[in-house]
């Protein structure tokens, strides 16, 4: 049995992985796939890949692209979610901020630098025409830290996936001012160069299993109820999320990489632009 370590956020996007593990689909291929939830998100997962604490990650496209341009020995294997992520822009329930323009000189809570919440604050600022050099940040590690920071007024707003934070909006902990969708497919499967070089056969089996699960995921009877119960969501919210979300079994389009890098170059979040073959895993050999 070959042990493979994989990480991802504890969110509804990743249920296909958990179902495949729980149903023994990887064990049937001789693979002990060990999943670990990373509530801190993409910045933490980039560091884990760098430190060889994991072999694979289900990770935000913009975050892993930035990390690879900075020298992280990792490649993007394929798309995982082909549709944009809906980033809710949240303030504390008692905040005086009423609209997105009010946030121009406010402090954004972020899980860590290089995370999606950090990078998308720049995308939102670009969308609004703000001077990105004036952005201010407070590191809060995870969603729990964001609740504390916004409630205490230690940060002013927080960007996180719309449906994951919706229970907090419904409870009156956060107010959502608007959404900021990613301009690209939001999640990819990434792996360390060392794992990809040494275990191509194992990876082929993993992809065959997960792509089978994701291609049929929406057709599973009562999958909306399963998701709602497992992730503490209202059924109507999960149904809306499912209607907006499409899993992918395809390689990432090099043009998407160009869009991501151009977007990150503008506020100097990355220092250089790489060729697609320096970011995408090659399966030709």
C-alpha positions in Angstrom: 0.0 0.0 0.0 1.5 3.3 -1.1 0.9 6.2 1.3 0.1 9.5 -0.3 -0.5 12.7 1.6 -3.0 15.2 0.4 -4.4 18.5 1.8 -7.3 20.8 1.2 -9.7 23.2 2.8 -12.5 21.7 5.0 -15.2 22.9 2.6 -18.0 21.4 0.4 -15.8 21.5 -2.8 -13.8 18.6 -1.5 -16.6 16.1 -0.6 -15.8 13.9 -3.7 -12.3 13.2 -2.1 -13.8 12.2 1.2 -16.4 10.0 -0.5 -13.8 8.2 -2.5 -11.6 7.7 0.6 -14.5 6.5 2.7 -15.7 4.1 0.0 -12.2 2.5 -0.4 -11.8 3.6 -4.0 -8.1 4.5 -3.5 -7.4 1.4 -1.4 -8.6 -0.8 -4.2 -5.7 0.7 -6.3 -3.2 0.0 -3.5 -3.1 3.7 -2.4 -3.4 4.8 1.2 -4.5 8.4 0.5 -4.2 10.4 3.7 -6.3 13.5 3.7 -5.7 16.5 6.0 -8.0 19.5 6.4 -6.2 22.8 6.3 -8.5 25.5 7.6 -5.8 28.2 7.2 -6.2 27.8 3.4 -3.9 28.2 0.4 -1.0 30.1 2.0 -0.5 27.3 4.6 -0.8 24.6 1.9 1.8 26.3 -0.3 4.2 26.1 2.7 3.4 22.5 3.3 4.2 21.7 -0.3 7.4 23.6 -0.1 8.4 21.7 3.1 7.4 18.3 1.7 4.7 17.9 4.4 2.3 16.9 1.7 2.5 15.3 -1.7 -0.7 16.8 -3.2 -3.0 19.8 -2.5 -6.4 21.0 -3.7 -5.5 24.6 -3.8 -6.5 28.0 -5.1 -5.2 28.7 -8.6 -3.9 32.2 -7.9 -2.2 31.2 -4.7 -0.2 28.2 -6.1 0.7 30.2 -9.3 2.2 32.9 -7.1 4.1 30.4 -5.0 5.5 28.6 -8.0 6.8 31.9 -9.5 8.6 32.4 -6.1 10.4 29.1 -6.5 8.1 26.5 -4.9 9.1 23.2 -6.6 5.5 22.3 -7.4 3.4 21.8 -10.6 -0.3 22.2 -11.4 -1.6 18.8 -12.4 -5.1 19.7 -13.6 -8.1 21.9 -12.9 -10.4 20.7 -10.0 -13.1 23.3 -10.0 -13.6 24.9 -13.4 -15.9 27.7 -12.3 -15.0 30.9 -10.4 -15.0 31.0 -6.6 -17.5 33.5 -5.2 -15.5 35.5 -2.7 -17.9 37.2 -0.3 -16.8 40.6 1.0 -17.8 40.7 4.7 -17.8 43.2 7.5 -18.7 42.8 11.1 -22.4 42.9 11.9 -22.1 46.2 13.8 -19.6 47.8 11.3 -20.3 51.3 10.0 -19.2 50.2 6.5 -22.2 50.0 4.2 -20.8 49.5 0.7 -17.6 48.4 -1.1 -16.4 51.9 -1.9 -16.3 52.6 1.9 -13.6 50.0 2.3 -11.0 51.8 0.1 -8.6 52.6 3.0 -9.8 49.9 5.4 -7.8 47.0 6.8 -8.5 43.5 5.3 -8.3 40.4 7.4 -6.3 37.7 5.7 -5.6 34.1 6.7 -1.9 34.7 5.8 0.2 36.5 3.1 0.0 34.6 -0.2 -3.4 33.2 0.6 -6.6 33.6 -1.4 -8.0 36.1 1.0 -4.8 38.2 0.5 -4.6 38.0 -3.2 -8.3 38.5 -3.8 -8.2 41.7 -1.8 -5.9 43.0 -4.6 -8.2 41.7 -7.3 -11.1 43.5 -5.6 -9.0 46.7 -5.3 -8.2 46.5 -8.9 -11.8 46.1 -9.8 -12.7 49.2 -7.7 -9.8 51.3 -9.2 -8.1 51.7 -5.8 -4.4 52.3 -5.3 -3.3 48.8 -4.3 -0.2 50.3 -2.6 -2.5 51.6 0.1 -4.0 48.2 1.1 -3.6 47.3 4.8 -3.8 43.7 6.2 -4.2 41.9 9.4 -3.3 38.2 9.6 -6.0 36.2 11.3 -5.1 32.6 10.3 -8.6 31.2 9.7 -12.3 31.8 9.7 -12.5 31.8 13.5 -9.8 34.4 13.6 -11.7 36.5 11.2 -14.8 36.4 13.3 -12.8 37.6 16.3 -11.0 40.4 14.4 -14.1 41.8 12.7 -16.1 41.6 15.9 -13.4 43.4 17.9 -12.7 46.0 15.2 -9.1 44.8 14.7 -9.8 44.5 11.0 -12.5 46.0 8.8 -13.4 43.4 6.2 -12.7 39.8 5.2 -13.0 38.0 1.9 -13.9 34.3 2.1 -16.0 31.8 0.1 -19.6 33.0 -0.1 -21.3 29.8 1.0 -18.8 28.8 3.7 -19.4 32.1 5.4 -23.2 32.3 4.8 -24.1 30.6 8.1 -22.2 33.5 9.8 -24.1 36.0 7.7 -27.4 34.3 8.6 -26.6 34.4 12.3 -25.8 38.1 12.1 -22.1 37.7 12.9 -21.0 39.1 9.4 -22.7 41.3 6.9 -21.9 40.6 3.3 -21.5 43.7 1.2 -21.0 42.0 -2.2 -19.2 39.2 -3.9 -16.0 39.3 -5.9 -15.7 36.2 -8.2 -12.3 35.0 -9.4 -11.7 35.7 -13.0 -10.5 32.1 -13.5 -11.2 28.5 -12.5 -10.7 28.6 -8.8 -9.3 25.2 -7.6 -6.5 23.1 -9.1 -4.8 19.9 -8.1 -1.1 20.5 -7.5 1.8 18.2 -6.5 5.4 18.4 -5.6 8.0 17.9 -8.3 9.5 15.1 -6.3 6.2 13.2 -6.1 5.4 13.8 -9.7 8.8 12.5 -10.8 8.8 9.4 -8.7 5.1 8.3 -8.7 3.5 9.0 -12.1 1.7 5.6 -12.0 0.3 6.3 -8.6 -0.9 9.7 -9.7 -2.6 8.3 -12.8 -4.6 6.0 -10.5 -5.5 8.9 -8.1 -6.7 11.1 -11.0 -8.7 8.3 -12.6 -10.5 7.7 -9.3 -11.2 11.4 -8.4 -12.1 12.3 -12.0 -14.6 9.5 -12.0 -16.2 10.7 -8.8 -16.3 14.4 -9.8 -17.8 13.7 -13.2 -20.7 11.9 -11.6 -20.9 13.9 -8.4 -23.9 16.1 -9.2 -25.9 13.0 -10.2 -25.6 11.3 -6.9 -29.2 11.0 -5.4 -29.8 13.5 -2.6 -26.2 14.9 -2.8 -27.6 18.3 -2.0 -29.0 17.0 1.3 -25.7 15.1 2.1 -23.7 18.3 1.5 -26.1 20.4 3.6 -26.0 18.0 6.5 -22.3 17.4 6.4 -21.3 21.1 6.1 -24.0 22.7 8.2 -25.6 24.6 5.3 -29.1 25.3 4.5 -30.4 23.1 1.7 -31.4 26.1 -0.5 -27.9 27.5 -0.2 -26.3 24.2 -1.2 -28.6 23.9 -4.2 -27.6 27.4 -5.3 -23.9 26.6 -4.8 -24.3 23.3 -6.8 -25.9 25.3 -9.7 -22.9 27.6 -9.8 -20.2 25.0 -9.5 -18.6 22.7 -12.1 -15.9 20.1 -11.3 -13.3 19.6 -14.0 -11.3 16.7 -15.2 -9.2 18.7 -17.7 -5.7 20.2 -17.7 -5.5 23.9 -17.0 -5.5 26.1 -20.1 -2.2 28.0 -20.5 -4.1 31.1 -21.3 -5.6 31.0 -17.8 -2.1 31.0 -16.4 -1.3 34.1 -18.4 -4.4 35.8 -17.0 -3.5 34.9 -13.4 0.1 36.1 -13.8 -0.9 39.3 -15.5 -3.4 40.1 -12.8 -0.7 39.4 -10.1 2.0 41.4 -11.9 0.0 44.6 -11.9 0.2 45.2 -8.2 3.6 43.5 -8.1 2.4 40.5 -6.1 4.7 38.4 -8.4 8.1 39.6 -9.7 8.2 37.6 -12.9 6.0 35.7 -15.3 6.8 32.1 -16.0 6.1 30.1 -19.2 3.2 27.6 -18.8 5.5 24.6 -19.0 7.3 25.9 -15.8 4.0 25.7 -14.0 2.1 22.8 -15.5 2.9 19.2 -14.9 4.1 17.4 -18.0 2.7 13.9 -18.7 4.5 13.4 -22.0 7.5 11.5 -20.7 
